[in-house]
Amino acid sequence: MCQYSAEDGHLTDYHLVHLSSFGFKGASLTIIEATSVLPNGGITPQDAGLWKDSQIAPIKRISTFFHVRCLNLLGTSRFPLSVGKSANNHLQSQGQKLGIQLAHAGRKASTSAPWTVQERGQTITATKDVGGWPDDVMGPSAIKWGEGYPEPREMSAQDIVDVITGFRDSARRAVEAGIDVIEIHAAHGYLLSSFLSPLSNTRTDSYGGSFENRIRILIEIIKVIREVVPKGMPLLVRVSGTEWMEELEKDSWDVPSTIKLAKLLPALGVDLLDVSSGGNNERQHLSPFNDRQISIAGQIRSALYEAGIKDLLIGAVGMITEAEQAKEVLEKTVGEGVEIQDEQGSLAKADVVLVARQFLREPEWVTRVAYRLGVKIKWPVQYERAQFLRGSKI
C-alpha cells in the first residue's frame, strides 16, 4: 500500500516504523510499496524511489531491522523459518523477509496524494509548484487515463530504453540494500500494464500491436533484472488478470491474455505471478462478486496445471480479511473458480495470499489469524505476556 510519505524518493523514519510493524508481528514477507525506477515514475511527488544511490541507505536500514531485529516471532512446523544468531548472542532472528515492488506509474504519474483531494476517489494533477512533473508524464501512447490526470506523451525509443535501464539499475540497488524479493509492478494501469493492453497501447513499432510486441517491454525488464540479481533470488510479477473491459471492447487485456503471458514466465526466471485486476481504464466494468480476483487466480493456476506448468506460483489478492477466508483460498476452495489439487492433496486457487489493506487495519493480523485457526506460533519474546487469552473473541 503506497504511503505517499517519502522525501525525494527516500524512505523515512515513518517507513521504518510502518514496515517493521508487520515483520515484527509475524508477516513472513513484507513488500515495500511501489518504488519508482525513474524520477518521473512516481504516482505522486511523495512516492518511494530507487533511481539513485542515495536512496539505498534508508532501505538498508529497514532490511537490517528485518533480518536481525525481528526476534523470536514466527515458526510453525508447517511454515518453518530459518533461525540464526543475531548481534546479541542470547537473541535469535527469525529471518523475516523484505521485498520491494519496482514500478513506473506511466500515464498515472504526477498526481496528488489521495488525502489532498476533496472527494473520495477524485484525482488531481500534481503541478510543478507542488513538486509534480505534468509536462514529463509518458505512456506507450498519448492516451490520457482519465479526468484529473495529466496528458501523457507517447514514449520515444530512448524513453523505453531508459525505463528498462531504470528497472535494471533499481534492482541492482535493491540487492545492495539487502532486499530479499523483487516484484515487478505490471498491473493497475501503470506503465507496464498500459503497454500490455491494446486499449492503451496503440503503437505501431515493435512495442505495440501484436500480443508479442505489447509484452516485449515486460519481458526485456524481466531479463535485465535476472542478469543483475543473485541466482535464486525470488522474482515476482504483478499483473491485472483482466482490465474488466471485455463487455465494452472487442480487444482488451483479459484472463486468456494473462494465461498466455503466465506460460512464458517460468522460463524467464519468474517465480510467482501476483494476480490482481483492473485499473487500466476508467470505463472498466467490474464483476460484482467479492472474490472476483481470487477466482481469476484460480483460473490461471488451473490453466498452468493443465499445461503441465507447476513451477510458477500463483498469488491471490483482494478483500482477504479473515483467517478462514485465507485458509480456504490456499487449501480447499469449492464453488466458483477452479478446483486444483496441490501437493497436500487439497483443492486450492492459489499458492500464496497477499494481504494489504487488512494489515493497515491490523498490523497484528498474523497473530489473530493464527489464533482463529488454532495454529500455535511464537510471539515476539517481548510480547509473550500479552498473548490472546483462551476463549477470547478475536
VOPADREN-639467 format. One line per 5 residues: their letters; for each residue x, y, z of C-alpha. Coordinates in pm, 1 decimal. Each point is the difference from the previous one (the first is absolute). Layout:
// VOPADREN-639467
a> X Y Z | ...
***
This chain:
// VOPADREN-639467
mcqys> 0.0 0.0 0.0 | 151.7 329.7 -113.0 | 51.2 240.4 289.0 | 92.3 312.7 -198.3 | 237.1 102.9 275.7
aedgh> 350.6 -16.7 -151.5 | 235.9 295.8 -40.2 | 145.5 25.4 -350.1 | -53.9 -374.7 -25.3 | 184.2 -70.7 325.7
ltdyh> -174.2 -211.7 263.2 | -21.2 163.5 343.8 | -38.9 -88.5 368.5 | -369.2 -35.5 -74.2 | 68.3 -288.6 -239.4
lvhls> 227.0 -172.3 252.0 | -278.4 -3.6 257.9 | -276.6 -73.7 -252.3 | 168.7 -296.6 -171.5 | 171.5 -146.4 304.0
sfgfk> -329.7 -28.8 184.2 | -104.9 -271.6 -246.4 | 321.5 -199.3 9.0 | 26.3 28.3 377.8 | -351.5 -135.8 40.9
gaslt> 27.0 -296.9 -228.5 | -24.5 79.4 -371.0 | 248.9 -239.6 -158.0 | 43.7 231.4 -300.7 | -61.3 374.1 3.8
iieat> 17.8 183.5 -333.3 | 99.3 365.3 -14.3 | -255.6 206.9 -188.0 | 24.1 86.2 -372.8 | 347.8 148.6 -38.3
svlpn> 73.3 210.5 -306.1 | 292.5 -93.3 -222.9 | 21.1 347.6 -157.6 | -60.0 353.9 130.2 | -311.6 34.4 -218.9
ggitp> -139.9 -339.0 101.5 | -170.2 76.3 329.2 | -374.7 11.0 42.6 | 52.1 309.7 215.6 | 300.8 219.7 84.7
qdagl> 11.7 -182.0 335.4 | 42.2 -351.7 -141.9 | 286.2 -228.0 101.8 | 285.1 -17.0 -250.7 | 314.7 -192.1 -80.8
wkdsq> 132.1 188.8 -300.0 | 315.1 127.7 173.8 | 255.4 -141.2 240.2 | -86.6 229.1 292.5 | -336.1 -181.1 24.1
iapik> 172.7 -328.5 91.7 | 91.5 80.8 361.6 | -355.0 60.4 131.1 | -107.8 -335.7 -141.7 | 309.3 -169.9 138.2
ristf> -93.4 127.8 344.6 | -338.1 -172.3 -25.5 | 137.1 -325.1 -143.2 | 252.5 -15.5 285.9 | -281.8 24.0 251.4
fhvrc> -189.1 -278.2 -174.7 | 296.0 -234.0 -21.1 | 143.7 59.2 345.2 | -258.9 151.1 231.8 | -327.3 -178.9 -74.5
lnllg> 56.3 -233.6 291.5 | -145.7 -337.6 90.0 | -320.3 75.0 -179.6 | -145.3 -263.1 -224.2 | 78.5 -363.8 -56.5
tsrfp> -230.5 -292.4 -50.7 | 61.2 -354.2 -107.2 | -181.1 69.1 -324.0 | 171.5 329.2 -79.9 | 344.0 -22.6 164.6
lsvgk> 210.1 312.6 -21.3 | 377.8 3.2 4.8 | 139.1 95.7 337.9 | 343.0 149.9 41.4 | 202.1 184.0 260.7
sannh> -40.2 375.2 12.6 | 248.0 260.1 120.0 | -98.4 -92.1 355.2 | 89.1 -362.5 61.8 | -292.5 -59.5 233.7
lqsqg> -249.0 111.7 -264.8 | -105.1 -178.1 -316.5 | -127.5 150.5 -323.9 | -280.6 -172.8 -186.9 | 136.3 123.3 -330.0
qklgi> -304.6 203.6 -102.4 | 7.0 84.4 -369.6 | -29.9 340.8 -163.0 | -103.0 53.0 -359.9 | -38.5 304.2 -220.9
qlaha> -239.7 77.9 -282.4 | 177.0 179.7 -286.6 | -229.8 214.8 -208.9 | -57.1 284.8 -239.7 | -336.5 176.9 13.2
grkas> -0.3 92.5 -369.4 | -305.4 201.3 -99.1 | -130.8 -13.4 359.6 | 304.8 192.2 129.7 | 22.6 350.4 146.7
tsapw> -326.0 -8.1 194.6 | -68.7 115.9 354.4 | -21.0 -216.5 312.1 | -354.9 -128.9 58.4 | -53.3 193.2 322.8
tvqer> 58.8 333.7 -177.5 | -316.5 -26.2 -212.5 | -344.8 110.3 107.5 | -193.9 -307.4 -110.1 | 83.7 -365.7 53.1
gqtit> 124.1 -154.0 -325.6 | 72.1 335.1 -161.7 | 333.8 50.6 -175.8 | 177.8 329.9 -55.8 | 324.6 67.8 -183.4
atkdv> 303.5 90.6 210.7 | 129.1 320.0 -158.0 | 357.1 125.5 -1.0 | -58.0 230.4 297.9 | -64.7 -308.0 220.4
ggwpd> 282.6 -208.3 -144.7 | -186.2 -160.9 -288.5 | 114.2 -45.8 -360.2 | -317.1 27.8 -213.2 | 207.8 82.7 -308.3
dvmgp> 205.8 -320.7 33.6 | -271.6 -263.5 34.6 | 27.8 -280.4 -255.1 | -171.6 -314.2 -116.7 | 23.3 -249.1 -284.6
saikw> -240.3 228.3 -188.9 | -122.8 355.5 57.1 | -326.4 -119.0 156.0 | -107.0 174.6 319.8 | -114.8 -233.6 276.5
gegyp> -297.4 209.9 106.4 | -128.3 313.2 165.2 | 249.8 168.2 231.5 | 303.1 -173.4 -152.6 | 270.9 175.7 -204.3
eprem> 20.8 -27.2 -378.3 | 273.3 -258.8 -74.4 | 238.5 4.6 -291.1 | 68.7 -309.4 -208.6 | 329.2 -152.8 107.0
saqdi> 293.1 16.7 -237.5 | 235.4 -290.7 -64.3 | 244.8 165.2 241.2 | -270.9 31.1 267.1 | -54.6 -375.8 -23.0
vdvit> 373.6 -65.3 34.5 | 9.1 232.6 302.1 | -284.8 -186.7 170.0 | 158.5 -340.3 -55.1 | 332.5 132.6 129.3
gfrds> -179.1 157.4 295.6 | -151.8 -330.9 105.5 | 338.0 -171.7 -36.5 | 188.8 259.5 204.4 | -268.9 16.9 267.1
arrav> 12.9 -378.7 36.5 | 376.2 20.4 45.7 | -46.5 266.1 267.9 | -267.1 -212.8 168.6 | 246.7 -287.1 33.8
eagid> 256.5 238.4 147.2 | -266.4 119.5 245.4 | -51.9 -355.2 129.4 | -331.9 -72.4 -169.7 | -96.1 -369.7 -13.9
vieih> -274.7 4.1 -264.6 | -70.7 225.5 -297.9 | -342.8 48.9 -153.7 | -52.8 168.0 -338.0 | -319.8 205.8 -0.6
aahgy> -182.3 -58.5 -328.5 | -356.4 53.2 124.3 | -264.1 265.8 64.0 | 57.7 215.1 -305.5 | 349.3 111.2 87.8
llssf> 265.3 5.4 -270.0 | 60.8 -370.5 -62.9 | -368.8 -81.3 36.4 | -88.5 262.9 -258.9 | 249.6 -155.0 -242.4
lspls> -176.6 -337.4 31.1 | -342.8 124.6 -100.9 | -98.3 75.4 -361.6 | -232.7 269.0 136.1 | 281.6 210.2 145.3
ntrtd> 277.7 -113.6 -235.6 | -64.0 97.8 -361.6 | 366.3 10.9 -103.9 | 103.4 -118.4 -345.0 | 361.2 -89.9 84.1
syggs> 138.9 -318.2 157.4 | -158.1 90.1 336.9 | -358.6 19.2 -125.1 | -256.7 -185.5 -204.5 | 31.2 -375.8 49.5
fenri> -7.7 -177.6 335.1 | 371.2 -78.9 -36.4 | 82.2 365.6 -61.1 | -214.1 131.0 286.1 | 164.9 -230.0 256.6
rilie> 347.9 72.7 -137.8 | 97.4 272.9 248.8 | -104.3 -217.4 296.9 | 196.7 -297.3 -135.5 | 309.2 215.8 -53.1
iikvi> -27.4 140.3 353.0 | -27.1 -349.6 147.6 | 313.9 -103.1 -189.4 | 214.9 296.9 106.3 | -107.2 -35.6 363.2
revvp> 91.0 -368.1 -2.2 | 344.0 98.4 -129.6 | 77.9 224.8 300.2 | -158.7 -184.1 294.5 | 144.4 -309.1 170.7
kgmpl> -92.7 -337.0 -142.9 | -291.1 -141.0 194.7 | -127.2 336.9 119.9 | -380.6 -14.6 -29.3 | -143.2 215.4 -277.3
lvrvs> -371.1 83.8 -0.1 | -215.9 168.2 -262.1 | -327.6 173.1 82.0 | -257.9 24.4 -277.8 | -362.2 94.7 -43.2
gtewm> -149.6 -335.4 -96.2 | -261.4 195.1 -192.9 | -63.4 368.2 -56.0 | -376.3 -67.0 21.0 | -74.7 132.2 -348.1
eelek> -120.1 -321.9 -164.5 | -361.9 118.6 -4.3 | 86.5 335.3 -155.7 | 283.9 -68.5 -244.7 | 67.6 -281.8 -244.7
dswdv> 373.1 -4.9 80.1 | 140.1 63.7 348.1 | 233.1 -156.6 255.0 | -195.6 -290.3 148.1 | 45.2 -329.8 183.4
pstik> 100.2 -197.3 -313.8 | 265.3 265.5 -67.5 | 133.4 -39.3 354.3 | 7.6 -378.9 -33.1 | 193.7 33.7 -324.7
lakll> 251.1 227.8 172.3 | 18.8 -222.3 309.7 | 107.8 -300.4 -206.6 | 309.0 192.8 -113.4 | 113.9 119.5 342.3
palgv> 163.6 -308.3 158.5 | 254.1 -28.8 -281.8 | 92.8 365.2 57.7 | 73.4 -56.0 367.4 | -323.9 130.2 152.6
dlldv> -97.5 -189.0 315.3 | -344.8 138.8 82.1 | -280.5 176.4 -186.3 | -189.1 240.3 226.7 | -351.0 21.5 -148.1
ssggn> -198.3 318.4 53.2 | -239.1 168.4 -245.2 | -124.1 323.8 -150.5 | 138.9 350.1 17.4 | 84.8 56.7 -365.8
nerqh> -318.5 162.6 -122.5 | -244.4 238.2 169.3 | -287.8 -175.4 -183.4 | 83.7 -338.3 154.1 | -302.4 -217.6 73.1
lspfn> 69.7 -188.8 319.8 | -156.3 -336.1 71.3 | -225.4 28.9 306.4 | 111.4 -294.1 212.8 | 251.3 60.9 276.2
drqis> 246.3 -278.3 -79.5 | 34.8 102.5 -365.6 | 378.7 29.2 14.0 | 44.6 -322.4 193.4 | -209.4 -180.2 -261.3
iagqi> 225.0 138.1 -275.4 | 307.0 -129.6 183.7 | -167.2 -341.6 10.6 | -67.1 2.7 -373.2 | 361.8 83.6 -73.9
rsaly> 134.6 -263.0 237.5 | -228.3 -261.3 -151.4 | 109.0 84.4 -354.7 | 365.9 -25.2 98.1 | -51.3 -340.3 165.0
eagik> -189.6 -125.9 -303.2 | 295.7 106.8 -215.6 | 237.7 -186.8 231.8 | 150.7 322.2 138.4 | 40.8 -31.1 375.5
dllig> 307.8 215.5 61.9 | -180.2 335.9 2.0 | -168.6 79.1 329.2 | -324.2 196.5 -8.6 | -83.6 271.1 250.5
avgmi> -356.6 106.5 78.0 | -104.4 343.1 125.3 | -315.1 195.2 66.5 | -226.3 42.0 304.5 | 177.5 -270.6 200.8
teaeq> -75.5 104.8 355.5 | -73.2 -313.5 202.2 | 191.6 -309.8 105.6 | -245.4 -251.8 -139.7 | -13.5 183.4 -332.3
akevl> 377.0 -8.5 -45.4 | 11.6 -367.1 101.2 | -272.8 -87.8 -250.5 | 181.7 167.0 -288.8 | 318.6 -191.4 70.6
ektvg> -130.9 -337.7 105.7 | -347.4 -101.6 -104.3 | -212.7 227.4 -213.6 | -326.9 -127.2 -138.1 | -253.9 184.4 -213.5
egvei> 73.0 278.5 -243.2 | 345.9 -21.0 -147.5 | 212.0 -301.0 -78.0 | 75.5 -284.4 234.4 | 363.2 -105.2 -14.1
qdeqg> 170.2 -262.5 207.6 | 321.8 119.8 157.7 | 290.3 -195.4 146.7 | -192.6 -68.2 321.6 | -291.2 -148.5 -190.0
slaka> -220.5 303.4 66.4 | -188.7 216.8 -244.6 | 142.7 347.6 -41.3 | -38.8 314.2 -207.2 | 340.7 141.2 85.5
dvvlv> 333.5 -80.7 161.1 | 31.6 327.8 189.8 | -234.0 269.7 126.8 | 119.7 359.4 2.3 | -173.6 228.6 246.3
arqfl> 23.2 379.5 -2.3 | -282.8 211.3 142.6 | -72.6 -242.2 281.4 | 355.7 40.1 127.1 | -56.1 375.2 12.2
repew> -303.2 -66.3 217.0 | 174.9 -268.4 205.0 | 381.9 -16.4 1.8 | -43.6 -304.8 226.9 | -216.1 -181.3 -258.8
vtrva> 229.6 -306.0 -2.6 | -38.4 -61.3 373.4 | -377.7 38.3 -20.2 | -26.3 -230.5 -300.8 | 213.2 -263.1 173.7
yrlgv> -219.4 18.2 309.9 | -320.2 -33.1 -204.6 | 137.0 -304.7 -184.3 | 139.5 -161.7 312.2 | 357.3 15.7 -130.4
kikwp> 262.7 35.9 270.2 | 261.8 261.8 -84.2 | 284.5 165.9 184.2 | -71.7 355.8 102.6 | 273.6 260.6 41.8
vqyer> 168.4 -74.0 330.8 | -74.2 355.4 108.2 | -373.9 -57.3 -58.7 | -40.4 -355.1 131.0 | -172.4 119.6 317.7
aqflr> -276.7 156.7 -211.4 | -112.7 -295.5 -212.7 | -371.6 -43.7 -62.6 | -174.5 -151.3 300.1 | -164.1 -338.5 -41.4
gski> -359.0 49.3 -105.6 | 54.8 352.9 -126.0 | -227.3 115.3 -280.6 | 251.8 105.5 -263.5
***
